[in-house]
Amino acid sequence: MVQWSRAFGTRNVVTAGTDFHWVRGESQEDGLDATIGTQVILHRVSGGRQRSAGLFIQDVLTPAANLTISVAVRVDRFRNYDAHNLENTVAGGVIGLPTVNNNAALPERTDTVGTPRIGAVYHATDRINVWANVNSGFRAPTLNELYRQFRKGTTTTLANYSLVPERLVGSEGGVSVVVNRAVTARATLFDNRVRNPVTNVTITTPITPANLPTASATCTPGAAQICVQRQNVGRTEIVGFQTDVEFRLREWMVTGSYMHEKASVKSNDTNTALVGNLLPQVPRNRGSVRIAYMNPKIAIVSFDLQGVGDQFDDDLNTPSRLLPGYGAAGLTVSREVVKRVEAFVGVQNMFNKTFNVATLPTTIGSPRMVAGGVRIRWSAR
């Protein structure tokens, strides 16, 4: 990455730059027999490479002492190439003939995306700030989504080498109020609209490269198998609001936040039945509370509690695949033992709460996890 910045007068600061990314990824898998699951019968190697480069420029203007405006634009170009899905049968531990899904050269793809943005912050008073912005963005499909297929329980997930970038156009606005020396409150409204989002789509007819050209493997849905494929699903919308409150009293700080959002499918030409459904793995309600004691001479202690609401685990919003909401707590403690040396310990899910994070098969989240260590600062900062 290379970045350049310069002030022009007292009211303009211009920043420009470029960055480059190169990624190579490969998944190597062995498929076991369906009878007792101990003999390797299939060997699969799939992956590819992705190269991307971007240019950006931004101007931060201050037309008045209480108003700041930022204008930016970015252009990215990326290429997916050297992609493959190599499958061979295995018998007696010896790799044999290629399968019908063997493909040493999947199609390449190149895309160019431009993403402008404009935002402003207005200092209404010493205690009230108002902000708003309109932005755009994109996300290139990952090598995992493009080329890697896998099976988990009764669900087979197929890759899709023709995925296009997700495109976002969003807007948000909010206000921050310093109520007094101890209390600060913030509220934000947001509306994000995504075109061509990548999600797992349930397929009800047999999949072969012949009847679904974007697939590099086969899958036959039935009572013992669910077939899904990563696809661009048309358009989605994520709209909601977020609130935050912060209270400080000497060494103590208490913060609380709550976010409500509705993420739903707005259009999908390939499967109109999905229109109106909620996006999988996106809860409508989330919140957190954090209590911290910060006294470097004694210790820095932080306790947090997070709550996550119900969420579906599939694109069809099947009632039996609704993941119940849950709450989890964590604790961190740190203290400087000698100059520039700090000892710390942290506990995640400290009450060892059991909660589900996936269905078919039912998968639970991480249990209680404890980590500790020492941090050493070499600089004087």
C-alpha positions as CSV (number, residue, x, y, z in Angstrom):
1,M,0.0,0.0,0.0
2,V,1.2,3.5,-0.9
3,Q,-0.5,6.7,0.5
4,W,0.1,10.4,-0.1
5,S,-1.4,13.3,1.8
6,R,-1.2,17.1,1.6
7,A,-2.9,20.1,3.0
8,F,-4.0,22.8,0.5
9,G,-4.5,26.0,2.5
10,T,-6.2,25.7,5.9
11,R,-9.5,24.1,4.7
12,N,-8.5,21.2,2.4
13,V,-6.6,18.0,3.1
14,V,-6.3,15.7,0.1
15,T,-5.3,12.0,0.5
16,A,-4.6,9.6,-2.4
17,G,-3.1,6.2,-2.7
18,T,-3.1,2.7,-4.1
19,D,-3.0,-0.8,-2.8
20,F,-2.5,-4.3,-4.1
21,H,-3.6,-7.7,-2.9
22,W,-2.7,-11.2,-4.1
23,V,-4.3,-14.3,-2.6
24,R,-3.7,-18.0,-3.3
25,G,-5.9,-20.6,-1.6
26,E,-6.4,-24.3,-1.9
27,S,-8.6,-26.8,-0.1
28,Q,-7.5,-30.5,0.1
29,E,-10.2,-32.9,1.2
30,D,-10.7,-36.6,1.6
31,G,-14.2,-38.1,1.2
32,L,-15.0,-41.1,3.3
33,D,-17.3,-44.0,2.5
34,A,-21.0,-43.7,3.4
35,T,-21.3,-47.0,5.2
36,I,-18.9,-46.8,8.2
37,G,-17.0,-43.7,7.4
38,T,-13.5,-45.0,7.8
39,Q,-12.3,-45.6,4.2
40,V,-11.1,-42.8,1.9
41,I,-12.9,-43.1,-1.4
42,L,-12.4,-39.6,-2.9
43,H,-9.6,-37.1,-2.9
44,R,-10.4,-33.5,-3.9
45,V,-8.1,-30.5,-4.4
46,S,-9.9,-27.2,-5.2
47,G,-8.8,-23.6,-5.2
48,G,-7.4,-20.7,-7.2
49,R,-5.9,-17.3,-7.1
50,Q,-7.2,-13.7,-6.8
51,R,-5.4,-10.5,-7.6
52,S,-6.8,-7.1,-6.9
53,A,-5.6,-3.5,-7.2
54,G,-7.2,-0.2,-6.1
55,L,-6.8,3.5,-6.4
56,F,-8.5,6.0,-4.1
57,I,-8.6,9.8,-3.5
58,Q,-10.2,11.7,-0.6
59,D,-10.7,15.4,0.1
60,V,-11.6,16.6,3.6
61,L,-13.0,20.1,3.5
62,T,-13.7,22.5,6.4
63,P,-15.8,25.3,4.9
64,A,-16.7,26.6,8.4
65,A,-15.3,26.0,11.9
66,N,-18.3,23.9,12.8
67,L,-18.6,21.9,9.6
68,T,-16.5,19.2,8.1
69,I,-17.2,17.5,4.7
70,S,-15.4,14.5,3.2
71,V,-15.6,13.4,-0.4
72,A,-13.9,10.2,-1.6
73,V,-13.9,7.9,-4.6
74,R,-12.2,4.5,-5.1
75,V,-11.8,2.2,-8.1
76,D,-10.9,-1.5,-7.7
77,R,-10.1,-4.1,-10.3
78,F,-9.7,-7.8,-9.5
79,R,-9.2,-11.0,-11.3
80,N,-9.9,-14.6,-10.3
81,Y,-7.7,-17.1,-12.2
82,D,-5.8,-20.4,-12.1
83,A,-8.9,-22.0,-10.6
84,H,-9.4,-25.8,-10.5
85,N,-11.5,-28.6,-9.0
86,L,-9.5,-31.8,-9.1
87,E,-11.3,-35.0,-8.0
88,N,-9.9,-38.6,-8.1
89,T,-11.2,-41.8,-6.8
90,V,-9.3,-43.6,-4.1
91,A,-9.1,-47.4,-3.5
92,G,-7.0,-49.1,-1.0
93,G,-5.2,-45.9,-0.2
94,V,-4.2,-45.4,-3.8
95,I,-5.4,-42.4,-5.8
96,G,-7.1,-43.6,-9.0
97,L,-9.0,-42.2,-11.9
98,P,-10.5,-38.7,-12.2
99,T,-14.2,-38.3,-11.5
100,V,-16.7,-36.6,-13.8
101,N,-16.3,-33.5,-11.7
102,N,-12.6,-33.2,-12.4
103,N,-11.8,-29.9,-13.9
104,A,-8.3,-28.6,-14.2
105,A,-9.2,-25.2,-15.5
106,L,-12.3,-23.4,-14.3
107,P,-13.3,-20.1,-16.1
108,E,-11.5,-16.9,-15.1
109,R,-13.3,-13.7,-14.2
110,T,-12.3,-10.0,-14.1
111,D,-14.4,-7.2,-12.6
112,T,-14.0,-3.4,-12.1
113,V,-15.9,-1.6,-9.4
114,G,-16.1,2.1,-8.5
115,T,-17.3,3.3,-5.0
116,P,-17.9,7.0,-4.2
117,R,-18.7,8.4,-0.8
118,I,-19.7,11.7,0.8
119,G,-20.2,12.6,4.4
120,A,-20.5,15.6,6.8
121,V,-20.2,16.3,10.5
122,Y,-21.9,19.4,11.9
123,H,-21.0,20.7,15.4
124,A,-24.3,22.2,16.4
125,T,-23.0,23.2,19.9
126,D,-20.2,22.2,22.2
127,R,-22.3,19.3,23.3
128,I,-24.2,18.2,20.1
129,N,-22.7,16.8,16.9
130,V,-24.8,15.7,13.9
131,W,-23.5,13.6,11.1
132,A,-24.7,12.0,7.9
133,N,-23.2,10.2,4.9
134,V,-24.1,8.4,1.7
135,N,-21.7,5.7,0.8
136,S,-21.1,2.8,-1.6
137,G,-18.9,-0.2,-1.3
138,F,-18.3,-3.7,-2.6
139,R,-17.1,-7.1,-1.6
140,A,-15.4,-9.5,-4.0
141,P,-16.3,-13.1,-3.6
142,T,-13.7,-15.1,-1.7
143,L,-11.8,-18.1,-3.0
144,N,-13.7,-20.1,-0.4
145,E,-17.1,-19.1,-1.9
146,L,-15.8,-19.4,-5.5
147,Y,-14.2,-22.8,-5.4
148,R,-14.5,-24.7,-2.2
149,Q,-17.3,-27.2,-1.6
150,F,-17.9,-29.1,1.6
151,R,-20.3,-31.3,3.5
152,K,-21.4,-30.8,7.1
153,G,-23.9,-33.4,8.5
154,T,-26.6,-33.8,5.8
155,T,-25.9,-30.5,4.1
156,T,-23.7,-30.3,1.0
157,T,-22.6,-26.8,0.1
158,L,-21.4,-26.2,-3.4
159,A,-19.1,-23.5,-4.7
160,N,-19.9,-21.1,-7.6
161,Y,-17.1,-19.9,-9.8
162,S,-19.2,-17.3,-11.5
163,L,-20.1,-15.2,-8.5
164,V,-20.0,-11.4,-9.0
165,P,-19.1,-8.7,-6.5
166,E,-21.6,-7.7,-3.9
167,R,-22.5,-4.0,-4.3
168,L,-23.7,-1.7,-1.5
169,V,-25.3,1.7,-1.5
170,G,-26.0,2.9,2.0
171,S,-26.9,6.0,4.1
172,E,-26.8,6.8,7.7
173,G,-27.3,9.7,10.0
174,G,-27.0,10.3,13.7
175,V,-26.5,12.6,16.6
176,S,-24.2,12.5,19.6
177,V,-25.1,14.4,22.7
178,V,-22.9,15.2,25.7
179,V,-25.6,15.3,28.4
180,N,-23.1,16.3,31.1
181,R,-19.6,15.6,32.1
182,A,-20.4,12.0,33.0
183,V,-23.0,10.9,30.3
184,T,-22.7,10.8,26.5
185,A,-25.5,9.4,24.3
186,R,-25.5,8.5,20.6
187,A,-28.2,7.4,18.1
188,T,-27.8,6.3,14.5
189,L,-30.3,5.4,11.8
190,F,-29.0,3.4,8.8
191,D,-30.4,2.0,5.5
192,N,-28.1,-0.3,3.4
193,R,-29.1,-1.8,0.1
194,V,-27.0,-4.6,-1.3
195,R,-27.1,-5.8,-4.9
196,N,-26.0,-9.4,-5.7
197,P,-25.3,-10.4,-2.1
198,V,-23.7,-13.9,-1.8
199,T,-25.7,-16.3,0.3
200,N,-26.3,-20.1,0.6
201,V,-29.4,-21.0,-1.6
202,T,-31.2,-24.2,-1.1
203,I,-31.5,-26.3,-4.3
204,T,-34.5,-28.7,-4.7
205,T,-33.5,-30.3,-8.0
206,P,-30.4,-32.5,-8.6
207,I,-27.3,-30.5,-9.3
208,T,-24.8,-31.4,-12.0
209,P,-22.5,-29.2,-14.0
210,A,-24.8,-29.8,-17.0
211,N,-28.0,-28.4,-15.4
212,L,-26.3,-25.9,-13.2
213,P,-23.2,-24.7,-15.1
214,T,-21.8,-22.7,-12.2
215,A,-21.3,-25.8,-10.1
216,S,-18.2,-27.9,-10.4
217,A,-19.7,-30.9,-8.6
218,T,-22.9,-32.9,-8.2
219,C,-25.5,-33.1,-5.4
220,T,-28.8,-34.9,-5.3
221,P,-31.3,-33.5,-2.7
222,G,-33.4,-36.0,-0.8
223,A,-34.3,-37.2,2.7
224,A,-30.6,-37.9,3.6
225,Q,-29.1,-34.8,1.9
226,I,-29.7,-31.1,1.6
227,C,-28.1,-29.3,-1.3
228,V,-27.2,-25.6,-1.2
229,Q,-25.0,-23.4,-3.4
230,R,-23.5,-20.0,-2.9
231,Q,-25.3,-17.7,-5.2
232,N,-25.9,-14.0,-5.8
233,V,-29.5,-13.5,-4.7
234,G,-30.7,-10.3,-6.3
235,R,-31.2,-7.5,-3.8
236,T,-31.3,-7.2,0.0
237,E,-32.0,-4.4,2.4
238,I,-30.6,-3.9,5.9
239,V,-32.4,-1.1,7.8
240,G,-32.4,-0.2,11.5
241,F,-31.0,1.9,14.2
242,Q,-28.4,1.7,17.0
243,T,-28.2,3.5,20.3
244,D,-25.2,3.9,22.7
245,V,-25.0,5.4,26.2
246,E,-21.7,5.9,28.1
247,F,-21.5,6.9,31.8
248,R,-18.1,7.8,33.4
249,L,-17.5,8.4,37.1
250,R,-13.9,8.6,38.2
251,E,-12.3,5.2,37.5
252,W,-15.6,3.6,36.5
253,M,-17.2,3.4,33.1
254,V,-20.5,1.8,32.1
255,T,-21.6,1.5,28.5
256,G,-24.7,0.1,26.9
257,S,-25.7,-0.4,23.3
258,Y,-28.6,-1.8,21.4
259,M,-29.1,-2.4,17.7
260,H,-32.3,-3.4,15.9
261,E,-32.1,-4.2,12.2
262,K,-34.2,-6.0,9.6
263,A,-32.2,-7.7,6.9
264,S,-34.4,-9.1,4.2
265,V,-34.5,-10.2,0.6
266,K,-36.1,-7.6,-1.7
267,S,-35.7,-9.3,-5.1
268,N,-34.5,-12.6,-6.5
269,D,-35.3,-13.5,-10.1
270,T,-34.1,-17.1,-9.8
271,N,-36.3,-17.9,-6.8
272,T,-39.1,-15.4,-6.1
273,A,-40.2,-17.5,-3.0
274,L,-37.2,-16.0,-1.1
275,V,-38.5,-12.4,-1.5
276,G,-39.4,-11.1,2.0
277,N,-37.4,-13.7,3.8
278,L,-34.9,-12.7,6.5
279,L,-31.3,-13.2,5.7
280,P,-29.8,-16.2,7.5
281,Q,-27.5,-15.7,10.5
282,V,-28.6,-12.1,11.0
283,P,-30.5,-11.5,14.2
284,R,-33.0,-8.6,14.5
285,N,-31.9,-7.6,17.9
286,R,-28.4,-7.3,19.6
287,G,-27.3,-5.6,22.7
288,S,-24.4,-5.3,25.1
289,V,-23.5,-3.9,28.5
290,R,-19.9,-3.3,29.7
291,I,-18.7,-2.3,33.2
292,A,-15.1,-1.3,33.5
293,Y,-12.9,-0.2,36.4
294,M,-9.7,1.6,35.2
295,N,-7.0,2.3,37.7
296,P,-3.6,1.4,36.4
297,K,-2.1,1.5,39.9
298,I,-4.5,-1.3,41.0
299,A,-5.9,-3.0,37.9
300,I,-8.0,-2.6,34.8
301,V,-11.1,-4.8,35.0
302,S,-13.8,-5.2,32.4
303,F,-17.0,-7.2,32.5
304,D,-19.2,-7.4,29.5
305,L,-22.5,-9.1,28.7
306,Q,-23.7,-9.6,25.2
307,G,-27.2,-10.7,24.0
308,V,-28.1,-11.9,20.5
309,G,-31.7,-12.5,19.4
310,D,-33.3,-15.2,17.3
311,Q,-32.0,-15.8,13.8
312,F,-32.7,-18.3,11.0
313,D,-30.0,-20.6,9.8
314,D,-31.3,-21.0,6.2
315,D,-32.5,-18.9,3.3
316,L,-36.0,-20.5,3.4
317,N,-36.6,-19.4,7.0
318,T,-37.6,-22.9,8.0
319,P,-39.2,-22.7,11.5
320,S,-37.3,-25.8,12.6
321,R,-34.0,-24.1,11.7
322,L,-34.6,-21.0,13.9
323,L,-31.6,-20.5,16.2
324,P,-32.8,-19.3,19.6
325,G,-31.3,-16.1,21.1
326,Y,-28.7,-16.3,23.8
327,G,-26.5,-14.3,26.1
328,A,-22.8,-14.6,27.0
329,A,-20.6,-12.9,29.5
330,G,-16.9,-12.2,29.5
331,L,-14.3,-10.8,31.9
332,T,-10.8,-9.4,31.4
333,V,-8.3,-8.3,34.1
334,S,-4.9,-6.6,33.4
335,R,-2.2,-4.9,35.5
336,E,1.2,-3.5,35.0
337,V,3.6,-5.6,37.1
338,V,6.8,-3.7,36.3
339,K,7.4,-0.7,34.0
340,R,6.3,-1.5,30.4
341,V,5.3,-5.1,31.3
342,E,1.6,-5.9,31.7
343,A,0.1,-9.2,32.8
344,F,-3.5,-10.1,31.7
345,V,-6.1,-12.8,31.9
346,G,-9.4,-13.1,30.0
347,V,-12.5,-15.3,30.2
348,Q,-15.0,-15.7,27.3
349,N,-18.4,-17.2,27.9
350,M,-17.4,-17.3,31.6
351,F,-20.6,-19.0,32.7
352,N,-20.1,-21.8,30.1
353,K,-23.5,-21.0,28.4
354,T,-24.5,-23.6,25.8
355,F,-26.0,-22.0,22.7
356,N,-26.6,-23.1,19.1
357,V,-24.9,-21.5,16.2
358,A,-25.9,-23.9,13.3
359,T,-28.4,-26.6,12.5
360,L,-28.2,-29.9,10.5
361,P,-26.2,-30.9,12.3
362,T,-26.9,-29.0,15.5
363,T,-23.7,-27.1,16.3
364,I,-23.0,-25.3,19.6
365,G,-20.9,-22.2,20.2
366,S,-17.6,-22.0,22.0
367,P,-17.6,-23.1,25.6
368,R,-15.8,-21.2,28.4
369,M,-12.4,-20.1,27.1
370,V,-9.6,-18.7,29.3
371,A,-6.5,-16.9,28.0
372,G,-3.7,-15.2,29.8
373,G,-0.3,-13.7,29.0
374,V,2.2,-10.9,29.3
375,R,2.4,-7.8,27.1
376,I,5.8,-6.0,26.8
377,R,5.9,-2.4,25.4
378,W,9.3,-1.5,24.0
379,S,8.4,2.1,23.2
380,A,8.0,4.8,25.9
381,R,4.4,5.5,24.8
